[in-house]
Amino acid sequence: MNIPFNRPYLTGHELEYIAQAHANGQLSGDGAFTRRCHVWLEQRTGARKALLTHSCTAALEMAAILLDLQPGDEVIMPSFTFVTTANAFVLRGAVPVFVDIRPDTLNIDESLIEQAITPRTRAVCVVHYAGVACEMDTIMAIAAKHGLKVVEDAAQGIFSTYKGRELGSIGDLAALSFHETKNVISGEGGALLINDQDLVERAEVIREKGTNRSKFFRGHVDKYTWVDIGSSYLPSELIAAFLAAQLEEASAITGRRLAIWNRYHEWAAALESGGRLRRPIIPTECAHNAHMYYLLLGNLADRTHFIDAMKAAGIGTVFHYIPLHSSPAGQRYARTNGTLHHTDATSDRLVRLPLWIGLEDHQDHVMQVARDILIKSMES
Ligand SMILES: *Cc1c(COP(=O)(O)O)cnc(C)c1O
C-alpha cells in the first residue's frame, strides 16, 4: 500500500461549476464565479475586500507593490517560511530582515521584532505557520507604535482564528493560498485580502495590469487606460468556478481535517511523554484549521532516518523549510537580525505526516508504522 503525503480533495461539484462558467461564455477573470468567491471570502473572513489572484505568491507581490516599497526599504519576517514570503518583497528591491521564531508555535517571535526595526523598516510580514496564529495583538501594537504596515502571509491560515478573529482580517493586507497542498484548493490559486480601505482602489488597478478597468466596468470612467504599475494577477473564471465549489464545502473540509489532526495528536501524546518527539503546541487564543500535522524529532539524523523508513514502508512524509537565511538567494538579498537558533533547529527536526481527506481509512496504519520506527530508532 502506498500512502502519499498529499492527495488533493475534490468536492464533486468542481466540473459542474466549470461547465457553468463555460456556458456563461466568459472565461477570462472577474465573472460571476469570481464575484461569488469574493463575497464568500469577505463574509467568511470579515476582510474589507477580497481579490482572487492566481496564487498566494501573486497576492504577496501585490502587497509589496501596494506598500510602495523603495529599494533598500526593510521588511521584518521569519526565515522559517516559504520562499515567496521574502521573494515578493525582494522583487521591489526591498530587503527582508529575518528574525527567529518562537519554539512553541514556530511563528515569528514577536519579542524580537522591535530590536530589528531601523529607520528603513516599512513593514512586518508575519506567517501563520500550520494555520496557527502569530501573536497578533502584540505585533499590531508594535507596528502602530513605529508606523509600520502588517502583511499576513495566511497561505496556510484559512478558517483559523486568533482571539476569535479570522486570520487575514487583522493586518493591513493578507495573502491566502489555494494551491493543491492547502486546505481549500484550485490547483494554483490565491487571494489578496485588504483591510486598509485606502489600499482597495489601487489593489484593483495593480491586479488589472495597472489599468482602471474595474472602475470602467462599474461605469465610473468612460474608458479605461494605463494608470499605474501592475500585472495580470487575476485567475480565469474556470479557476474561480473550481474554487467556488471548494469554498462551499470549506467548513466540512476543515472539520474532517481536524478529526484527522486530533487523532494524530492523541496518538503522539504517549510518544511525547516518552521523550521521543515534541507535538505541535496550540496557544489557547488560537483556533487552528488542521492545515498540517508535524512532529519535532530529536535531531537531523533521527529525522532523516524517520523519513527514509516511512518511505520504505510506502508512506510519504516531508520536511521543510530550508531556512531562507541559509539559502543562496537569502544570503544575497536579505539580512538577519540576531541569532536564528530556533529556526535552524526546527528546520532540522520537523517532519510532516500525511494529512488529507480520505486518509481516515489508512491513518491507523500510518500511526502504527511511525510508532514502530520511532521506538526502534530510540532503542538502537
Ligand atoms: C503555500 C505558501 C505560499 C505560496 O502559495 P502559492 O499559492 O503556491 O503561491 C506562501 N507562503 C506560505 C507560508 C505558504 O505555505
The ligand as an ORCA input file, in Angstrom:
! r2SCAN-3c Opt
* xyz 0 1
  C       1.985     27.812      0.089
  C       2.610     29.019      0.672
  C       2.907     30.146     -0.103
  C       2.757     30.175     -1.594
  O       1.484     29.896     -2.048
  P       1.212     29.772     -3.645
  O      -0.284     29.864     -3.710
  O       1.746     28.453     -4.048
  O       1.872     30.906     -4.300
  C       3.418     31.264      0.524
  N       3.639     31.283      1.844
  C       3.395     30.219      2.622
  C       3.651     30.303      4.085
  C       2.880     29.042      2.061
  O       2.642     27.989      2.841
*
